[in-house]
Amino acid sequence: MTLSFFDQFMSPVFFGIPLMGIALVLPSLLFQKPSSQWLTNRLLTLQSWFVNRFTQQLLLPLNPGGHTWALILASLMVFLLSLNMLGLLPYTFTPTTQLSLNMGLAVPLWLATVLIGLRNQPTAALGHLLPEGTPTPLIPVLIVIETISLFIRPLALGVRLTANLTAGHLLIQLIATAAFVLAPLMPTVSLLTTTLLLLLTLLEVAVAMIQAYVFVLLLSLYLQENV
């Protein structure tokens, strides 16, 4: 029974063909393409408003040099948000519960921000490794600590997203299993458990949106340090 709880996190395979690619492409088919017409439907208007507002809020603390990342960050936010929300549907697979996928997104983007900083302002980028006014005996220790903290950033990005979504899905499955088992034995307790399950599902919807936003927000903060 314990192992079956983790079956939902296995990459789906159909006749030996991995379906991870379909799970990653499917969200893009759900969004309507922008139109040049004056009048559009409500869904497209709401979609455009959300993307514009999010992009403005995200780029507010960045200088003009970081505005070139607007398309990448906005696309990443919509991509992660759609994957997280679709993963809450029954009998679906959530690609963002895979650490390999999250690290595949976090490491290249984090590395890009670091390389941009080393190219545009190498002195300031290397200066982050040694705070100003550090006593001379502590310089080697602080350089090692700051270097380790710098390389932990992409790991923290990937693990945070994976751990939050995985924990939420496990809690939903555990409480749903408990409600199903208790239904014929203790209907009142089962009803209370079902109510708790509904509240937890609402919480997971919020977590899915917040974690996608936090992932992109931290990337923008890393970018802000290097542009």
ZIZINOR-V322435 format. One record per residue. RES is the residue in one small letter. SS is DSSP state (@ for helix, = for strand, . for the rest). Layout:
BEGIN
RES,SS ; RES,SS
END
This chain:
BEGIN
m,. ; t,. ; l,@ ; s,@ ; f,@ ; f,@ ; d,@ ; q,@ ; f,@ ; m,. ; s,. ; p,. ; v,= ; f,= ; f,. ; g,. ; i,= ; p,= ; l,. ; m,@ ; g,@ ; i,@ ; a,@ ; l,@ ; v,@ ; l,@ ; p,@ ; s,@ ; l,@ ; l,. ; f,. ; q,. ; k,. ; p,. ; s,. ; s,. ; q,. ; w,. ; l,. ; t,. ; n,. ; r,@ ; l,@ ; l,@ ; t,@ ; l,@ ; q,@ ; s,@ ; w,@ ; f,@ ; v,@ ; n,@ ; r,@ ; f,@ ; t,@ ; q,@ ; q,@ ; l,@ ; l,@ ; l,. ; p,. ; l,. ; n,. ; p,@ ; g,@ ; g,@ ; h,@ ; t,@ ; w,@ ; a,@ ; l,@ ; i,@ ; l,@ ; a,@ ; s,@ ; l,@ ; m,@ ; v,@ ; f,@ ; l,@ ; l,@ ; s,@ ; l,@ ; n,@ ; m,@ ; l,@ ; g,. ; l,. ; l,. ; p,. ; y,. ; t,. ; f,. ; t,. ; p,@ ; t,@ ; t,@ ; q,. ; l,@ ; s,@ ; l,@ ; n,@ ; m,@ ; g,@ ; l,@ ; a,@ ; v,@ ; p,@ ; l,@ ; w,@ ; l,@ ; a,@ ; t,@ ; v,@ ; l,@ ; i,@ ; g,@ ; l,@ ; r,@ ; n,@ ; q,. ; p,@ ; t,@ ; a,@ ; a,@ ; l,@ ; g,@ ; h,. ; l,. ; l,. ; p,. ; e,. ; g,. ; t,. ; p,. ; t,@ ; p,@ ; l,@ ; i,@ ; p,@ ; v,@ ; l,@ ; i,@ ; v,@ ; i,@ ; e,@ ; t,@ ; i,@ ; s,@ ; l,@ ; f,@ ; i,@ ; r,@ ; p,@ ; l,@ ; a,@ ; l,@ ; g,@ ; v,@ ; r,@ ; l,@ ; t,@ ; a,@ ; n,@ ; l,@ ; t,@ ; a,@ ; g,@ ; h,@ ; l,@ ; l,@ ; i,@ ; q,@ ; l,@ ; i,@ ; a,@ ; t,@ ; a,@ ; a,@ ; f,@ ; v,@ ; l,@ ; a,. ; p,. ; l,. ; m,. ; p,@ ; t,@ ; v,@ ; s,@ ; l,@ ; l,@ ; t,@ ; t,@ ; t,@ ; l,@ ; l,@ ; l,@ ; l,@ ; l,@ ; t,@ ; l,@ ; l,@ ; e,@ ; v,@ ; a,@ ; v,@ ; a,@ ; m,@ ; i,@ ; q,@ ; a,@ ; y,@ ; v,@ ; f,@ ; v,@ ; l,@ ; l,@ ; l,@ ; s,@ ; l,@ ; y,@ ; l,@ ; q,@ ; e,@ ; n,@ ; v,.
END
